[in-house]
């Protein structure tokens, strides 16, 4: 924040938050914005689309671009997700790479994903800030070794040690990101926290509840689409959503015994939507089988993903 006489000079810019799957990107963005703008689950590859969270740090407006995890993609949807992540990084004013310090060294795939990201950035000549996440559950010697290894790559201009969950180290990170934003007008109203369309936000909230309620593999075979949004005269909203599953055998799993699971998912989603929207919500969920939902160009477009990536 710059004090220019009696006025504060406004600053604004985009910060792309990238990293391997489940590094804590969405948790960090939510913490920095101060409210939930991106869905979170313990499962990898929860984030499928680009999510922009808007934060005010003094006179600086920082627009965080939460990206899908970067890994070795095999399927069309995975390729589109990874392409979206790199696109978000290419268009940003600053890049913040998040590394799960607690997991580094324990899971080879996670280390390989991070190493590939760092190598790609090094080859392109792009510089980034590095945030080592989950320091609250990481032994100090391991943290220091990881810092030295990543610092030696020459890709990072600054290194921050944080815990997105507890808030440790976030004040310093906020201050530095605000300083890095270029002088200029804000791009969004001061009280806006995300530019995500309400229909997509509603779909993402329900998809998060699917991740939290279903067994390991099934959420990746599901998609959620908000088919209808009706504003009621009493100020409430009626929202109809379709949950697409890839196989007929998946349908009863989502529904649960006597429809108990889908009712539980719907209730959790409805309560969160009512909190976020500040009004009553009537949510209706329908489960449909579509073996080729992941080849639906319309769904990719609604997620902001490139079908041909």
N, C-alpha and C positions, 0 to 999 in steps of 0.2 A: 504494500500500500504506500503510495507516494503522497506526501503532503505538499501541495503546490500553493503556498500562500494560504488563502482561506478555503481552498477547494481541494477535494481529493480527486486525483486523476484515475479514471476508471481503466480497468484492464480486463482483457477477455481472451480466452484461448481454449483449445481442445487438448486434452491429455488422453492418449490411448493407453488403456490398461490391458496388457497382454501377459501371457504365461501359459504353462502347461495346464492340462485339465485338472481341476480341483485344487488349484494353488491358492484359492481364496480371493480371486478377483472380484466376484460379485459381493462378497461379504465386505471387502474393502471399499468398494464404490458406495454401497449402502451406508457404511460408517462415515465416509467423507461427506456424502450428501446430507446425512442426518435423518434419512428416512428410507424406507424400502422402495427401490426403483428396479431392482433386478432380483429374480427368483434365486433361491439358494437351496441346495440339498447336499447330503454327503456323497452323492453319486457323481462320477466324472461326467463331463459333457452335458451338464444341466443346461447351460446357456447355449441357445441355438442361433440367436440373432444378435444384432448390434443394439445395445441399450445405452442411451445417453442420459446420464444423471447430471443435474445442474446444481452447483454449489456456489454459495457466496462466501468469500473470505475477505472481509473488509470491503474495499472498493474493487476487488477482483472477482470476476465471474469465471469459474473454472468448469468446463463442460467435460465430464469424464465419459469416455467411450469404453464401456464394458464389452469385451469381445469374447467370442467362443474360445475355448481352450485350443491351443495349437499342438497338433500331434501328427502322426503319419496317417493320413486319411486313406480309406479303401473304397468307401461307398460314395454315391453322388452327394447325399446330404452331408457327409463328413467333409468332402472336398469343398462344398459350398460354405460350410462353417469356417474352415481354415482359411479359405480365400477371403471371407468377410473379415476375419481377424487381421490378416495382413493388410487389407484395404484400409481398415480403421487406423492401423499404425502409420500407413503411408500418408494419410490425409491429416494427421494430427500435428499440433505445434510441438508437442513433447510426447515421449514414450516412457511409460513406467512398466518395467518388467517385474512381475511378482513371482517369487520363488518360495515354495513351501520348504522352509529350512528344516522342519521336523521330519519330512519325508525324504529329503535328499540323502542319498546314500543307502536308503533302505529298499527302495524300489527302482530297479534298473530302468524300467520304461520311463518313469518320471524324470530321471536324470538325463536319459537320452533325448527326451522331448525338449528339456531346457537347453541341453547342449546344442541341439539343432537350431533352436531359436537364436541362441547367441552367435552361432556360426553364420547363420543367415544374415544377421544384423552386421556382423563384422565384415562379411563379403560385400554388403551393400554400402558400407561406410556410415550407416546411421548410428547415432549415439543414443543412449537411453539412461534413465535413472533406474536404479535397482532397489527393490524393496524385499528384504528377506523377511518373510512372514512367519508367524507362529513362534516367535522368539520365547514366548512364555512357556513353551513345552519343548524347547531345544536346549541341549547341553551347551554351555559356553565354549568349550574347546572345539566342538563340532561346528558351531556358528562361526568361530574365528577361521577355521580351516576353509569353510565354504566361502567366506568373504574373500579370503586371499586368493582362492582359485578363480573365482569369478572376476575379481578385480584385475587379475593378471591378463585377462582377455583383451583389455583396452577398450571394451565397448561402453563401459559405464562411466559417466561423468561424476556421479555421486551415488553413495550407497546409504540406505536407510534400514534400520532394524526396527521392525514393527510387529504388533499383533493386531490384526484387523478385528479380532473377536473381543479383546479386552480394551483396545484403544491405546495401548502402549506405543509411543513413538509417533502417533498420528499428528499431534500438534506441530511438531517440527516439519513433518512432511507437508502439511497444509500450508505452512508459512512459505516453504521453499517453492511449492508449485505456484502459489499466488505471485511470488516474485518473478517467476519465469514467464508469466503471461505478458503479452505485448500490450502497450497502451492502446486503448480503443474503446468504443462503446460496447455495452452489453448486448448480446444477441437475443436474450430471452428476458421476460419480466422478472423482477427481483424475487417474486414469490413462487416461481415455477421450478419444479424439481425434476421434471422429465418431459421429453417431447414424444414419448411413446403414445400412440393412439389408444384410446380407452378400450376399444374392442380387442386389440392385441394384448394390452395389459391384463384384461380379464382372462384371455386364453392362457397366458403365461402363469397366472396365479393358479388356475385349475391344473395346469400341467405340473406345477410344483407339487401339488397335493398328490398327483399320481405318482411322482417320484418317491414321495415320502410313504406312500401306502402300498405300493406294489413291490413284488420281488425283484431281484437284481436285474434280470434281462428285459423284463416286459416294458418298462417305461420307454426304452429306446425304440420299441415297436409301436409307439403311440404318438398321436398328434392331436392337438385340440384346436378347434376352429369356432370362433364366435359367429354363429349364423344369423342371429337376430338380436337387436338391441332396441327395445321399445321404452320410450319415456312415458310414464304413467301420470295421470292428472294429479295424483296425490304426492308427486315429487319422487316417487320410487322408480326403479328401473326393472324391467323384465329382460333377462338375458338368457337366450337359448344357445347352448353350445353342443357341438358334436365331438365326441372322442373317437377318433379313428384308430382301429387296431388292425394288425396285418393278417390275423388268422381268426377263423371262427372259434378255435379253441381258446383264444385270448378273451373273447367276449364274456363268458361266465366268470372268468377270473376278475375282470374289472367290476362286474356287477356284484360279485360276492354272493354268499348264501342268502337267498331271499331278498337280494338287492341291498344288503347291509353295507357292503363296501362302497358302492357308488353313492349311497346316501351319506356315508361318512365323509367321502371326498367332497361331495357337493356342499355339505354343511360347513366344512372347514373353509372351502373356497368362498362361499357366500359371506361368512363372517369377516374374512379378511377384506373382501371387496367392499362390504359395508363400512368398514373402518377407513379404507383408503378413499372411498367416494364420499363418505360422510352422509350417507342416506340409506334407506332400506333397499335391499336387492332381492328380487325373486329369480332364483337361478334354476334352470332346468337343464339337466345333462342327458344326452342321448348317446348310446354306444353303437357305432356302425363298423362293419367289417369292410375294409378297403385294402386289398393286398398291395395296391400300387399307390398308396397315399404319398409315399416318398418320391413318386414320379409326377406329382401334381404341380404344374408350373404356378398355378394360382396360390397354393400354399407357400411356395418359395418366395413369390412376390410379396405376400403379406408379411413374411418374416424379414424382408429386405435382403434376401439371399439371391445370388446369381445361379440360376438353374444350370447354366452351361459351364460353371467353374471347373 
